[in-house]
Amino acid sequence: MTGQGIVEGGYVQPPVSPPPSPLPRTNPVKAFLRLVMIEHSVFALPFAYIAALTAMYRIDRRVHWLDLLLVTVAMVGARTFAMATNRIIDRHIDAGNPRTAQRELITGVVSLRTAWTGALVALAVFLGAAAALNRLAFVLAPLAVAPLIVYSYAKRFTDFPHAVLGLAQMVAPTGAWIGVTGRWSWEAVVLGAAVGMWIGGFDLIYACQDAEYDRKVGVGSVPARYGIAAALYGARGAHVVTMALFAWYGLLVGAGWLWWAGLLVTAAAFGYEHSLVKPHDLSKVNRAFFTVNGFVGIALFCFALADLVARGLRP
């Protein structure tokens, strides 16, 4: 159907565009990895490493390389599953949005069957890695998967899908700690909460790009419901809380001066990020989202690793 679109699932489904012209054949694996933006694992993976290495430091001050490998596999598997299902579930919304209309699942570079196959393989990899780590990690794995799926539907029933995304992302450090120790850790929960607030905050910034389109089709988000200025203030508040939680985590684990130096660098990066985006100028959102946030994860991990090594962590 063309024209104004139809109502489906609580939002206005965008008009369906004519089928795209046939595209050249491409490697399905490479196309799928582009679809899920595999390189963006850099956002959450460093914090899983911080949790895992801190847990190892507490156990015997040595790096358990097999556990670290399994944590990596589990993290990448979970994130790949989350991204693939998000692209599948949102494909009708993405098709009508000029910003997302060229995604691989919309243009036909990746077929729906390939996307589902990749998602299920990634889920199996995640569950397999969790099982290989320990029993508790495997038993709790479904609880980690649930918010990853709910997030993709959240924009259909709430104006705060960013909070659901934050909840999904806080699983990474918590799960990594459990994967190494087989035990629950409130220190890891605090670190996870910091990561969730961080990612939820920059998702508020990223969502500003789609505020007009989201309002038009009935997709829920803070920028669409309350305006771009409110979303940017919300992001700043989220990142202030993020810094407080990072500091709390440092106190809980007895971090040394290098961790605190890393927090100063992180605070400066947050300040720069928020200076880039204005309510009436979103031209630098991609720099704030991809460049600055990628730097935050890697930089804080490097400081955390240096701190653990300085305090006695050995290979």
C-alpha positions in Angstrom: 0.0 0.0 0.0 1.3 3.5 -0.8 0.1 6.9 0.4 -0.2 7.8 4.0 0.6 4.4 5.5 -1.5 2.0 7.6 -1.9 1.5 11.4 -0.2 -1.6 12.6 0.9 -2.6 16.1 0.2 0.7 17.7 2.1 2.9 15.3 1.6 4.1 11.8 3.4 1.8 9.4 5.2 3.9 6.8 4.2 3.7 3.2 5.8 0.7 1.4 8.3 1.8 -1.2 8.5 0.0 -4.6 10.9 -3.0 -4.5 14.5 -1.9 -5.0 16.4 -2.8 -8.1 18.3 -6.1 -7.9 21.6 -5.6 -6.2 24.9 -7.2 -7.0 25.6 -10.5 -5.1 27.7 -10.0 -2.0 29.2 -12.2 0.7 26.3 -12.9 3.1 28.5 -13.2 6.1 30.2 -9.8 5.4 26.8 -8.3 4.7 25.4 -9.7 7.9 28.3 -8.3 10.0 27.6 -4.9 8.4 24.0 -5.2 9.3 24.8 -5.8 13.0 27.6 -3.2 13.0 29.9 -5.8 14.7 32.6 -3.1 15.3 30.3 -1.4 17.8 31.0 -4.1 20.3 33.6 -1.7 21.5 31.0 0.2 23.4 30.2 -2.5 26.0 33.0 -5.0 25.7 35.6 -3.0 27.5 33.4 -2.9 30.6 32.9 -6.6 30.5 36.7 -6.9 30.5 36.9 -4.5 33.5 34.5 -6.6 35.5 36.1 -9.9 34.4 39.7 -8.8 35.1 38.7 -7.2 38.5 37.1 -10.6 39.5 40.3 -12.4 38.4 42.4 -10.0 40.4 40.3 -10.8 43.5 40.5 -14.6 42.9 44.3 -15.0 42.5 45.6 -11.9 40.8 46.1 -13.7 37.5 44.5 -13.4 34.1 42.4 -16.5 33.3 42.8 -16.4 29.5 40.2 -19.1 28.7 37.6 -17.4 30.8 38.4 -14.1 29.2 38.0 -15.6 25.7 34.7 -17.1 26.7 33.5 -13.8 28.1 34.4 -12.2 24.7 32.6 -14.8 22.7 29.5 -14.5 25.0 29.5 -10.7 24.7 29.9 -10.6 21.0 27.3 -13.4 20.6 24.7 -11.6 22.8 25.3 -8.2 21.1 25.1 -9.7 17.6 21.8 -11.4 18.5 20.4 -8.2 19.9 21.4 -6.1 16.8 20.1 -8.7 14.4 16.7 -9.1 16.1 16.4 -5.3 16.4 17.0 -4.9 12.7 14.4 -7.6 11.9 11.8 -6.3 14.3 12.2 -2.7 13.2 12.5 -3.3 9.5 9.1 -1.7 8.6 9.9 1.4 10.7 13.4 1.6 9.2 12.1 1.4 5.7 10.2 4.7 5.9 13.0 6.6 7.7 15.4 8.4 5.3 18.3 7.9 7.8 17.8 4.1 8.0 16.2 3.3 4.6 19.6 2.1 3.2 20.2 -0.6 5.9 21.0 -4.0 4.5 17.8 -5.6 5.4 15.8 -2.9 3.7 17.7 -2.8 0.5 17.8 -6.6 0.2 21.6 -6.9 0.6 20.7 -9.2 3.6 17.6 -11.4 3.3 15.3 -11.9 6.2 16.2 -15.6 6.2 19.9 -14.7 6.5 19.2 -12.2 9.3 17.2 -14.8 11.3 19.9 -17.4 10.7 22.6 -15.1 11.9 20.6 -14.1 15.0 19.9 -17.7 16.0 23.6 -18.7 15.4 24.6 -15.7 17.6 22.2 -16.8 20.3 23.5 -20.3 20.2 27.1 -19.0 20.5 26.1 -16.9 23.5 24.4 -19.7 25.3 27.3 -22.1 24.5 29.8 -19.7 25.9 27.8 -19.1 29.0 27.5 -22.8 29.6 31.2 -23.3 29.1 31.9 -20.6 31.8 29.8 -22.0 34.6 26.4 -23.3 35.6 25.2 -20.0 37.1 26.1 -18.1 34.0 24.2 -20.5 31.9 21.1 -20.5 34.2 21.0 -16.7 34.2 21.6 -16.4 30.4 17.9 -16.2 29.5 17.5 -13.3 31.8 20.2 -11.5 29.9 18.5 -12.2 26.6 15.0 -11.0 27.6 15.8 -7.2 27.8 17.6 -7.5 24.5 14.4 -8.6 22.8 12.1 -6.3 24.8 14.1 -3.2 23.8 13.2 -3.7 20.1 9.5 -3.6 21.0 9.8 -0.9 23.7 9.3 2.0 21.4 5.9 0.7 20.6 4.6 0.9 24.1 6.7 3.5 26.0 8.4 6.9 25.4 11.4 5.6 27.3 13.0 2.8 25.2 16.4 4.3 26.2 15.9 3.1 29.7 15.2 -0.5 28.4 18.4 -0.3 26.4 20.3 0.8 29.5 18.9 -2.2 31.4 19.9 -4.5 28.6 23.5 -3.1 28.6 24.0 -3.3 32.3 24.0 -7.1 31.9 27.5 -7.1 30.3 29.7 -6.3 33.4 27.4 -8.3 35.7 27.5 -11.3 33.4 31.2 -11.1 32.9 31.9 -11.2 36.7 29.5 -14.1 37.1 31.2 -15.9 34.2 34.5 -15.7 35.9 33.5 -16.4 39.5 30.2 -18.3 39.3 28.9 -15.9 42.0 26.7 -12.8 42.1 28.5 -9.5 42.7 27.0 -6.2 43.8 30.2 -4.4 42.7 29.5 -5.7 39.2 25.9 -4.5 39.4 27.1 -1.0 40.2 29.5 -1.1 37.3 26.7 -2.4 35.1 24.4 0.4 36.3 27.0 2.9 35.2 27.3 1.3 31.8 23.5 1.2 31.5 23.2 4.9 32.4 26.0 5.8 30.0 24.5 4.0 27.0 21.0 5.1 27.8 22.3 8.6 27.9 24.0 8.6 24.6 21.0 6.8 23.1 18.9 9.9 24.1 21.3 11.9 22.0 21.2 9.5 19.0 17.4 9.4 19.1 17.2 13.2 18.5 17.9 12.6 14.9 14.6 10.7 14.4 12.4 12.9 16.6 10.3 14.3 13.7 9.9 10.9 12.0 9.1 9.2 15.3 6.3 11.6 16.0 4.9 11.2 12.6 4.6 7.4 12.7 3.9 7.1 16.5 7.2 5.7 17.6 8.0 6.4 21.3 11.1 8.2 22.4 12.0 11.1 24.7 12.9 13.5 21.9 9.7 12.7 20.1 7.5 13.1 23.2 9.2 15.9 25.1 11.5 17.6 22.5 15.1 17.5 21.6 16.2 20.0 24.3 14.6 17.8 27.0 16.4 14.8 25.6 19.7 16.5 25.7 19.2 17.6 29.3 18.2 14.1 30.1 21.4 12.8 28.5 23.5 15.2 30.6 21.8 14.1 33.7 22.3 10.4 32.8 26.0 11.0 32.3 26.4 12.8 35.7 24.8 9.7 37.3 27.2 7.6 35.2 30.2 9.3 36.7 28.9 9.0 40.2 28.4 5.2 39.7 31.9 4.8 38.2 33.2 6.5 41.3 31.1 4.3 43.6 32.5 1.2 41.8 36.0 2.4 42.3 35.4 2.8 46.0 33.8 -0.7 46.2 36.8 -2.5 44.6 39.5 -0.4 46.2 40.7 1.1 42.9 44.0 2.9 42.7 44.9 6.4 41.4 45.0 5.2 37.8 41.3 4.4 37.9 40.5 7.9 39.2 42.7 9.5 36.5 40.7 7.5 34.0 37.5 9.0 35.4 38.9 12.5 34.9 39.6 11.7 31.3 36.1 10.2 31.0 34.5 13.3 32.5 36.4 15.5 30.0 35.1 13.3 27.2 31.5 13.6 28.4 31.9 17.3 28.5 33.2 17.4 24.9 30.4 15.0 23.8 27.7 17.3 25.1 29.4 20.4 23.7 29.0 18.9 20.2 25.2 18.6 20.1 22.8 21.5 20.4 19.0 21.4 20.2 19.1 23.2 16.9 22.3 21.7 15.5 22.5 17.9 15.3 25.1 17.8 12.6 27.7 16.4 15.0 25.7 13.6 16.5 27.7 10.9 14.8 30.9 12.3 16.1 29.4 12.4 19.6 27.9 9.0 19.4 30.6 6.9 17.6 33.9 8.7 18.1 33.6 10.0 21.7 31.7 7.1 23.1 34.1 4.6 21.5 36.9 6.6 23.1 35.3 6.5 26.5 35.0 2.7 26.6 38.6 2.1 25.4 40.2 4.8 27.5 38.6 3.8 30.7 39.4 0.2 30.1 43.1 1.1 29.5 43.2 3.0 32.8 41.4 0.2 34.7 43.8 -2.4 33.3 46.8 -0.3 34.1 45.5 0.2 37.7 45.0 -3.6 38.1 48.4 -4.3 36.8 49.9 -1.7 39.1 48.2 -3.4 42.0 49.5 -6.8 41.1 47.5 -8.4 38.3 49.7 -10.8 36.3 49.2 -12.6 33.0 
